[in-house]
């Protein structure tokens, strides 16, 4: 199971876009292309991406203005995306201004594809393996006991059998195996359903609601604007 990731790119250089999109898609990113800086802000607010790439010296893309906006946006701060400045301009002042605006990395065109791949690995390499869990037959946390082979959930210490739907069981187990770690709805959807086109983000919300109806409000916490986590302690 792999993390679902989104990247927003604000640039109109066709060759650079082609290379960026190919590399990002090969690294399991969903890519959203912005027509201009205002459109980039709309896409960022909509997708809350893990990666933002913007041209900084182009009439359609005010990268420095975008970076300063992101630096002061509380919702974006919670997501903590990686931000990359991109330009064909060789003047050093653009690089200085970009880093002062809070970016994580500066790229010059033409794109050095291997260097970009290495930067992605440095940024997201640990996240890439976050879902690769060792297979187990049972799992216990707080007062919950998961019989994973039989897809059964029990409440301890009485070991009462809880009536839970299969996908709700999988979502609860997934979150419980990463206690106190926040996952977006996109990440949960990818972890449970993979690349199925028949499932929407609303499906995640519905199953979270069912879990809360079954167990109460003390297990799954909503992190506003980010996603859900399993609380290890009350």
Backbone bond lengths (Angstrom), bond angles and torsions (degrees), N, CA, C in turn:
res aa  C-N    CA-C-N  psi(-1)  N-CA   C-N-CA  omega(-1)  CA-C   N-CA-C  phi
1 X - - - 1.456 - - 1.515 109.50 -
2 X 1.330 116.61 135.98 1.446 120.17 -176.37 1.517 110.92 -124.95
3 X 1.301 114.05 155.33 1.444 121.15 -178.68 1.521 110.90 -72.50
4 X 1.323 116.36 133.92 1.452 120.81 173.93 1.519 108.53 -81.90
5 X 1.337 117.13 125.68 1.457 120.27 -174.21 1.521 109.99 -130.57
6 X 1.326 115.17 145.05 1.457 120.68 179.08 1.518 109.95 -120.55
7 X 1.331 115.56 139.84 1.462 122.24 174.40 1.523 108.20 -123.54
8 X 1.321 116.64 135.67 1.462 122.29 173.84 1.525 107.94 -106.86
9 X 1.335 115.88 127.68 1.465 121.14 179.53 1.523 109.15 -117.19
10 X 1.329 116.24 127.93 1.462 122.32 176.98 1.526 108.26 -114.45
11 X 1.317 116.10 91.08 1.466 121.84 -179.51 1.522 107.92 -165.28
12 X 1.346 117.12 155.50 1.463 119.57 179.58 1.526 112.47 -126.10
13 X 1.333 116.60 13.70 1.459 120.84 175.66 1.531 108.28 -78.27
14 X 1.323 117.21 111.10 1.462 121.44 -170.90 1.523 112.95 -59.92
15 X 1.324 116.79 -43.61 1.464 119.80 -178.28 1.527 111.17 -65.98
16 X 1.329 115.95 -43.56 1.463 120.14 179.02 1.525 110.77 -64.88
17 X 1.330 116.13 -43.56 1.463 120.23 178.62 1.524 111.17 -59.89
18 X 1.321 116.09 -44.10 1.468 119.93 -179.87 1.521 111.03 -58.11
19 X 1.335 116.26 -46.37 1.464 120.02 -178.70 1.527 111.63 -67.82
20 X 1.335 116.55 -42.91 1.465 120.03 179.86 1.523 111.14 -61.53
21 X 1.330 116.30 -46.81 1.463 120.53 -177.60 1.525 110.76 -63.45
22 X 1.320 117.08 -43.94 1.473 120.12 179.49 1.524 111.37 -59.39
23 X 1.316 115.68 -46.34 1.466 119.63 -178.18 1.522 110.78 -66.58
24 X 1.327 116.48 -45.88 1.465 120.02 -177.40 1.527 111.48 -64.78
25 X 1.319 117.16 -41.77 1.465 119.63 179.27 1.522 110.86 -66.15
26 X 1.330 116.87 -33.35 1.467 119.61 176.89 1.524 111.50 -68.88
27 X 1.344 116.06 -19.59 1.462 121.56 178.06 1.531 111.43 -101.03
28 X 1.339 115.93 19.94 1.471 122.67 174.87 1.525 114.11 68.16
29 X 1.328 116.54 31.21 1.457 120.81 172.96 1.526 109.85 -94.35
30 X 1.325 115.59 142.47 1.453 121.41 163.60 1.526 106.19 -88.58
31 X 1.328 117.51 132.08 1.466 120.95 -173.29 1.524 110.64 -112.34
32 X 1.341 115.85 129.74 1.463 122.31 175.10 1.524 108.01 -116.17
33 X 1.341 116.74 128.12 1.460 121.94 -176.67 1.525 110.32 -102.22
34 X 1.326 116.07 129.67 1.464 121.81 -178.45 1.524 110.48 -97.02
35 X 1.330 116.26 137.77 1.461 121.68 -179.80 1.522 111.75 -78.26
36 X 1.327 116.51 -29.48 1.461 122.29 177.53 1.527 107.51 -160.32
37 X 1.325 116.69 -176.92 1.465 119.91 -175.16 1.522 112.04 -64.93
38 X 1.329 117.68 -40.66 1.462 120.13 179.38 1.524 111.04 -63.26
39 X 1.321 115.21 -40.21 1.467 119.54 177.07 1.527 110.34 -65.41
40 X 1.326 116.86 -36.21 1.470 120.81 177.50 1.524 110.52 -60.31
41 X 1.330 116.88 -42.96 1.468 120.81 179.07 1.526 110.28 -62.24
42 X 1.330 116.65 -41.45 1.467 120.30 178.05 1.528 111.09 -62.01
43 X 1.328 116.43 -44.16 1.468 120.38 179.84 1.528 111.42 -65.58
44 X 1.319 116.10 -39.22 1.466 120.39 179.81 1.520 110.61 -64.61
45 X 1.329 116.88 -43.53 1.467 120.41 178.49 1.525 111.47 -65.89
46 X 1.328 116.34 -33.03 1.464 120.61 -178.22 1.526 111.79 -76.20
47 X 1.332 116.67 -44.69 1.468 120.62 -171.78 1.524 114.18 -98.43
48 X 1.341 117.30 -19.59 1.467 121.26 -174.62 1.532 110.06 46.02
49 X 1.330 116.19 63.48 1.467 121.08 -171.88 1.522 113.39 -71.04
50 X 1.323 114.54 160.44 1.456 120.49 174.23 1.522 111.66 -86.98
51 X 1.345 116.59 -15.66 1.462 120.70 -178.68 1.524 109.79 -140.46
52 X 1.342 115.89 133.58 1.466 122.50 177.19 1.521 107.90 -127.59
53 X 1.335 116.18 127.39 1.462 121.89 178.47 1.525 107.85 -124.61
54 X 1.324 117.37 128.50 1.464 119.39 -179.25 1.520 111.97 -140.42
55 X 1.338 114.39 138.12 1.458 122.07 168.01 1.527 107.66 -66.19
56 X 1.328 116.78 144.76 1.464 119.19 -177.07 1.521 113.52 -115.88
57 X 1.330 118.14 -12.17 1.466 120.06 -176.39 1.521 109.72 -130.13
58 X 1.329 115.12 65.58 1.455 121.57 -176.23 1.526 107.57 -146.19
59 X 1.331 117.55 145.18 1.465 120.05 -175.49 1.530 112.86 -63.50
60 X 1.333 117.01 -24.45 1.462 120.10 -179.73 1.525 113.60 -94.48
61 X 1.328 116.49 -13.93 1.462 119.73 -172.98 1.529 110.84 -130.48
62 X 1.323 114.96 109.42 1.466 121.62 176.28 1.524 107.79 -95.72
63 X 1.333 115.83 80.46 1.452 120.18 -175.50 1.513 113.33 -61.06
64 X 1.327 117.20 -41.94 1.466 120.33 -179.21 1.525 110.27 -62.01
65 X 1.335 116.01 -43.46 1.465 119.70 177.22 1.521 111.59 -62.41
66 X 1.329 116.36 -39.77 1.466 120.94 178.44 1.521 110.77 -63.64
67 X 1.330 116.90 -44.76 1.464 120.24 -178.29 1.531 110.96 -63.86
68 X 1.323 116.53 -40.33 1.469 119.86 178.34 1.525 111.19 -65.75
69 X 1.334 115.98 -37.14 1.468 120.20 176.52 1.529 110.05 -62.26
70 X 1.326 116.16 -46.35 1.465 120.55 -178.21 1.523 111.56 -64.12
71 X 1.325 115.83 -36.41 1.463 120.89 -178.13 1.523 111.54 -62.36
72 X 1.340 116.15 -27.44 1.465 120.76 -176.37 1.524 113.61 -106.28
73 X 1.329 117.26 5.60 1.459 121.08 -179.01 1.527 109.85 -93.85
74 X 1.329 116.88 117.10 1.468 121.40 -173.93 1.524 112.34 -63.17
75 X 1.339 116.90 -39.55 1.465 120.18 -178.38 1.516 111.17 -65.15
76 X 1.332 116.52 -43.07 1.460 120.58 179.84 1.523 110.48 -66.12
77 X 1.320 116.96 -35.51 1.467 120.41 178.48 1.522 111.15 -59.64
78 X 1.345 116.69 -35.87 1.463 120.22 -179.86 1.524 110.92 -65.92
79 X 1.335 116.86 -37.08 1.461 121.12 -178.70 1.527 110.94 -76.15
80 X 1.335 116.53 -30.68 1.465 123.50 179.95 1.531 112.66 54.45
81 X 1.339 117.42 59.88 1.469 119.13 178.20 1.521 111.32 -71.38
82 X 1.306 116.16 155.79 1.455 121.28 169.84 1.528 107.64 -82.31
83 X 1.330 116.46 138.28 1.463 120.96 -175.01 1.528 109.32 -123.39
84 X 1.334 115.13 128.14 1.460 121.27 -179.11 1.526 109.37 -121.30
85 X 1.330 116.20 128.07 1.465 122.00 173.93 1.523 108.72 -89.78
86 X 1.333 114.86 144.14 1.461 120.49 -174.35 1.526 109.06 -136.93
87 X 1.335 117.76 132.32 1.461 119.64 177.88 1.524 111.24 -163.13
88 X 1.320 114.88 157.18 1.465 120.85 173.22 1.524 110.51 -98.60
89 X 1.337 115.74 -4.35 1.462 120.66 -179.45 1.526 110.11 -75.79
90 X 1.303 117.07 132.43 1.465 121.34 -175.22 1.529 113.41 -92.22
91 X 1.345 117.45 -2.27 1.461 119.80 -177.30 1.528 110.98 -69.69
92 X 1.324 115.65 132.54 1.462 121.75 -175.49 1.525 112.45 -64.41
93 X 1.342 117.13 -28.18 1.464 120.25 -176.28 1.528 111.77 -59.79
94 X 1.341 117.02 -32.07 1.461 119.58 -179.84 1.531 111.01 -66.92
95 X 1.309 115.84 -38.86 1.463 119.66 178.18 1.525 110.60 -66.43
96 X 1.333 116.47 -42.52 1.469 120.87 179.53 1.523 110.52 -62.91
97 X 1.337 116.65 -47.62 1.469 121.07 179.97 1.526 111.18 -61.62
98 X 1.322 116.45 -37.95 1.463 120.50 -178.95 1.522 111.22 -64.42
99 X 1.324 116.46 -47.58 1.465 119.29 -179.91 1.529 111.20 -66.82
100 X 1.324 116.75 -34.33 1.467 119.52 176.24 1.528 111.22 -66.10
101 X 1.337 116.29 -23.94 1.466 121.05 179.84 1.523 112.60 -86.41
102 X 1.339 116.70 -0.44 1.460 119.65 172.19 1.513 116.41 99.72
103 X 1.339 118.27 18.22 1.464 119.12 179.81 1.528 110.72 -73.64
104 X 1.339 114.94 167.00 1.462 120.89 178.21 1.527 112.81 -101.70
105 X 1.343 116.08 -23.68 1.462 118.68 -176.73 1.522 109.18 -159.41
106 X 1.338 115.40 151.82 1.464 121.92 -177.77 1.526 109.01 -122.19
107 X 1.336 116.34 126.87 1.463 121.77 -179.77 1.522 110.48 -119.53
108 X 1.327 115.77 137.39 1.460 120.06 173.30 1.524 110.00 -108.72
109 X 1.329 115.06 145.69 1.461 120.79 175.30 1.532 109.02 -85.05
110 X 1.343 117.86 151.40 1.463 126.20 -0.90 1.529 111.54 -68.58
111 X 1.317 115.03 148.84 1.454 121.37 -175.34 1.526 111.34 -63.51
112 X 1.323 115.73 128.36 1.467 120.75 172.22 1.527 106.94 -90.14
113 X 1.318 114.91 101.70 1.463 120.25 -169.00 1.529 113.31 -62.98
114 X 1.304 117.24 -41.23 1.468 119.50 179.96 1.524 111.47 -65.46
115 X 1.328 115.88 -39.24 1.467 119.99 178.72 1.527 110.37 -65.06
116 X 1.338 116.15 -38.41 1.462 120.23 178.94 1.531 110.52 -66.32
117 X 1.330 116.79 -42.57 1.470 119.93 177.96 1.534 111.14 -60.50
118 X 1.329 115.68 -43.04 1.467 119.55 -179.99 1.527 110.91 -63.88
119 X 1.336 116.12 -36.63 1.458 119.30 178.39 1.523 110.73 -66.52
120 X 1.326 117.55 -39.64 1.463 120.98 176.68 1.526 110.71 -61.26
121 X 1.324 115.62 -42.48 1.463 119.77 178.79 1.521 110.78 -62.49
122 X 1.322 115.85 -40.69 1.468 119.58 179.12 1.522 110.99 -65.57
123 X 1.330 116.22 -40.86 1.465 120.65 -179.77 1.523 112.08 -70.06
124 X 1.339 116.45 -45.88 1.462 120.33 -166.21 1.526 114.36 -122.26
125 X 1.330 116.95 5.88 1.461 119.36 -176.25 1.507 113.53 -56.82
126 X 1.340 117.80 -42.82 1.461 120.70 -179.84 1.514 110.77 -68.81
127 X 1.339 116.67 -36.57 1.459 119.91 179.08 1.522 111.16 -66.43
128 X 1.344 115.66 -29.82 1.460 119.85 -176.86 1.520 111.53 -56.92
129 X 1.346 116.34 -33.22 1.453 120.20 -175.17 1.523 113.53 -101.87
130 X 1.322 117.17 9.38 1.454 119.29 -172.12 1.526 112.75 -65.05
131 X 1.342 118.45 -26.67 1.454 120.68 -177.73 1.526 113.02 -92.43
132 X 1.318 117.72 -4.26 1.456 119.64 -176.61 1.525 109.58 -82.91
133 X 1.323 115.43 85.52 1.450 121.78 -177.32 1.525 111.02 -95.94
134 X 1.303 114.90 148.20 1.458 120.04 176.10 1.527 109.25 -67.12
135 X 1.337 118.33 128.91 1.472 120.63 178.95 1.531 110.91 -60.70
136 X 1.316 116.13 135.24 1.462 121.33 178.19 1.521 109.06 -136.36
137 X 1.328 116.69 160.47 1.461 121.64 -179.48 1.518 112.60 -95.74
138 X 1.336 116.31 -22.60 1.454 119.79 -178.94 1.524 109.46 -149.54
139 X 1.326 114.39 158.84 1.461 118.94 -178.50 1.521 107.98 -153.20
140 X 1.338 115.20 139.63 1.463 120.12 -178.78 1.519 109.67 -132.95
141 X 1.322 115.72 132.69 1.457 121.10 176.66 1.523 108.11 -151.73
142 X 1.329 115.89 139.64 1.464 121.60 -174.33 1.527 109.15 50.58
143 X 1.330 118.23 -123.15 1.466 119.79 178.90 1.527 111.21 -109.86
144 X 1.335 115.79 29.68 1.458 120.86 179.76 1.526 110.20 -115.39
145 X 1.326 115.08 136.81 1.460 121.17 176.52 1.526 108.40 -123.92
146 X 1.334 116.46 122.22 1.459 122.57 -179.44 1.529 109.80 -102.69
147 X 1.329 116.30 119.55 1.461 121.05 168.60 1.525 105.36 -93.31
148 X 1.317 116.34 95.59 1.462 121.26 -169.03 1.521 111.80 -71.09
149 X 1.324 117.12 -37.43 1.463 119.94 179.59 1.525 111.60 -60.92
150 X 1.326 116.26 -40.87 1.465 120.57 -176.53 1.527 112.89 -96.02
151 X 1.337 116.66 -2.94 1.467 121.18 -179.73 1.531 110.86 60.51
152 X 1.336 115.95 45.09 1.457 121.15 -178.50 1.524 109.92 -119.45
153 X 1.334 115.19 145.22 1.464 121.72 179.24 1.519 108.99 -120.93
154 X 1.347 116.06 131.08 1.457 121.35 -179.86 1.523 109.93 -122.61
155 X 1.327 115.22 147.76 1.462 121.73 176.44 1.526 108.24 -100.29
156 X 1.316 116.49 126.17 1.455 122.47 -179.83 1.531 110.16 -93.65
157 X 1.344 118.93 156.90 1.469 127.11 4.17 1.522 114.21 -86.30
158 X 1.339 116.96 -9.38 1.467 119.67 -175.80 1.522 112.30 -72.99
159 X 1.330 116.48 -17.53 1.459 123.76 -177.54 1.526 111.66 59.40
160 X 1.348 114.55 40.99 1.463 119.90 174.38 1.523 109.00 -70.14
161 X 1.328 116.45 137.05 1.455 121.18 178.69 1.521 109.59 -76.35
162 X 1.337 116.41 128.43 1.459 121.73 178.98 1.526 108.94 -97.19
163 X 1.315 116.57 134.86 1.462 121.27 179.23 1.530 108.98 -85.56
164 X 1.325 116.05 102.60 1.458 120.82 -175.34 1.525 109.97 -132.13
165 X 1.325 116.10 138.84 1.459 120.65 178.90 1.530 110.56 -67.63
166 X 1.323 115.41 156.37 1.461 121.22 -174.38 1.530 112.64 -57.63
167 X 1.331 117.81 -49.50 1.463 120.25 -177.54 1.526 111.49 -70.53
168 X 1.316 117.15 -33.64 1.463 119.95 175.49 1.527 109.70 -63.87
169 X 1.330 116.25 -40.36 1.467 121.67 176.19 1.528 110.17 -58.94
170 X 1.333 116.59 -46.51 1.465 120.76 -177.25 1.525 111.61 -65.41
171 X 1.331 116.78 -40.38 1.466 120.31 178.92 1.523 110.32 -66.10
172 X 1.325 116.59 -45.69 1.463 120.57 179.75 1.526 110.69 -61.21
173 X 1.326 117.08 -44.69 1.466 120.92 179.36 1.528 110.86 -63.57
174 X 1.325 116.06 -43.40 1.468 120.45 179.72 1.525 110.71 -58.15
175 X 1.327 117.09 -49.78 1.465 120.52 -179.71 1.527 111.21 -66.12
176 X 1.342 115.96 -38.74 1.465 120.21 -177.38 1.525 112.29 -66.52
177 X 1.317 116.97 -28.28 1.468 119.43 179.52 1.528 112.02 -78.23
178 X 1.330 116.56 -8.21 1.466 121.83 172.93 1.530 108.48 -125.17
179 X 1.328 118.75 61.32 1.466 120.55 -174.24 1.524 112.57 -56.52
180 X 1.337 113.77 136.34 1.471 123.18 177.41 1.528 113.65 67.70
181 X 1.325 117.77 13.23 1.467 121.27 175.66 1.524 108.83 -103.95
182 X 1.330 116.29 131.62 1.463 121.18 -177.43 1.528 110.32 -84.52
183 X 1.339 115.18 134.83 1.459 121.40 173.91 1.523 109.03 -125.25
184 X 1.324 115.93 138.19 1.457 120.17 175.45 1.522 109.30 -73.37
185 X 1.322 116.21 164.68 1.467 119.95 176.75 1.524 110.47 -62.20
186 X 1.350 116.52 -35.80 1.465 120.06 178.08 1.522 111.23 -62.24
187 X 1.318 116.39 -41.86 1.462 120.50 179.88 1.524 111.03 -65.51
188 X 1.322 116.26 -43.19 1.467 120.13 179.35 1.524 110.22 -64.14
189 X 1.327 116.17 -43.49 1.462 120.53 -179.55 1.526 110.76 -61.03
190 X 1.332 116.60 -43.87 1.464 120.48 179.91 1.526 110.88 -66.17
191 X 1.325 116.61 -39.91 1.460 120.56 -178.15 1.526 112.11 -66.03
192 X 1.327 117.28 -35.74 1.464 121.17 -174.60 1.525 112.51 -93.57
193 X 1.329 116.82 -42.84 1.464 120.48 -174.59 1.526 113.98 -107.47
194 X 1.323 118.13 -7.77 1.458 119.88 -177.14 1.519 110.87 67.48
195 X 1.317 117.18 -136.11 1.461 121.90 -175.79 1.526 113.41 -97.84
196 X 1.317 117.46 23.13 1.461 120.82 -179.38 1.524 111.13 -60.02
197 X 1.327 116.12 130.60 1.467 121.38 179.93 1.527 111.83 -86.36
198 X 1.331 117.04 -3.46 1.461 120.92 -176.90 1.526 112.43 -90.63
199 X 1.321 116.54 -4.42 1.461 121.29 -175.58 1.523 109.58 -110.39
200 X 1.332 116.56 140.66 1.461 121.80 177.33 1.521 109.76 -116.62
201 X 1.323 115.96 168.57 1.463 120.55 178.25 1.520 111.22 -61.22
202 X 1.324 116.08 -28.72 1.464 120.17 179.14 1.529 111.23 -61.95
203 X 1.331 116.54 -29.56 1.468 120.18 178.35 1.526 110.73 -60.26
204 X 1.328 116.33 -38.95 1.463 120.36 178.11 1.526 109.89 -62.37
205 X 1.333 116.54 -46.89 1.467 120.76 -179.20 1.530 111.47 -59.95
206 X 1.322 116.16 -40.38 1.469 120.47 -178.87 1.526 110.63 -63.93
207 X 1.327 116.79 -43.36 1.469 119.60 179.83 1.529 111.62 -69.35
208 X 1.321 117.44 -35.73 1.468 120.09 175.54 1.529 109.64 -61.98
209 X 1.332 116.25 -42.00 1.466 120.69 177.57 1.530 110.70 -60.45
210 X 1.330 116.99 -42.82 1.471 120.83 179.74 1.527 111.39 -64.78
211 X 1.326 116.20 -38.84 1.468 119.82 177.32 1.524 110.42 -62.48
212 X 1.324 116.59 -42.32 1.467 120.71 179.63 1.524 111.39 -67.20
213 X 1.316 116.38 -36.72 1.465 119.40 177.45 1.521 110.81 -64.72
214 X 1.330 116.42 -32.05 1.461 121.24 -179.06 1.525 112.41 -80.61
215 X 1.338 116.72 -43.71 1.463 120.93 -170.99 1.526 114.13 -106.65
216 X 1.328 117.22 -15.94 1.454 119.99 -173.61 1.525 110.71 100.07
217 X 1.319 116.00 -177.71 1.462 121.71 -172.67 1.529 113.88 -89.16
218 X 1.340 117.87 -2.14 1.462 120.34 -169.97 1.524 115.11 -89.69
219 X 1.323 117.63 4.28 1.463 119.31 -175.28 1.534 112.97 -108.74
220 X 1.314 116.27 -46.80 1.464 120.76 -178.41 1.524 109.11 -107.39
221 X 1.318 115.74 122.30 1.467 121.28 -179.98 1.522 109.94 -107.41
222 X 1.328 115.98 136.85 1.460 121.45 174.63 1.521 109.54 -89.07
223 X 1.326 116.36 126.98 1.461 121.67 172.80 1.521 106.04 -101.83
224 X 1.310 116.61 106.22 1.460 122.15 -171.46 1.521 111.86 -54.95
225 X 1.325 114.89 128.47 1.449 120.84 177.87 1.517 114.40 80.23
226 X 1.348 117.16 -1.23 1.467 120.02 -177.45 1.523 111.16 -124.20
227 X 1.345 117.46 -61.82 1.458 119.14 -178.14 1.516 112.22 166.16
228 X 1.336 116.23 -139.57 1.461 122.03 -174.87 1.527 110.72 -128.55
229 X 1.353 114.74 154.45 1.462 120.03 171.81 1.519 109.64 -141.96
230 X 1.329 115.26 156.09 1.460 121.91 173.62 1.520 107.94 -92.79
231 X 1.331 116.43 124.66 1.462 120.90 -178.99 1.524 109.86 -83.42
232 X 1.319 115.57 122.01 1.461 120.03 -178.31 1.518 111.69 -74.47
233 X 1.328 117.16 -27.12 1.459 121.09 179.13 1.513 109.25 -133.08
234 X 1.324 116.48 150.85 1.465 121.11 177.94 1.513 110.08 -69.92
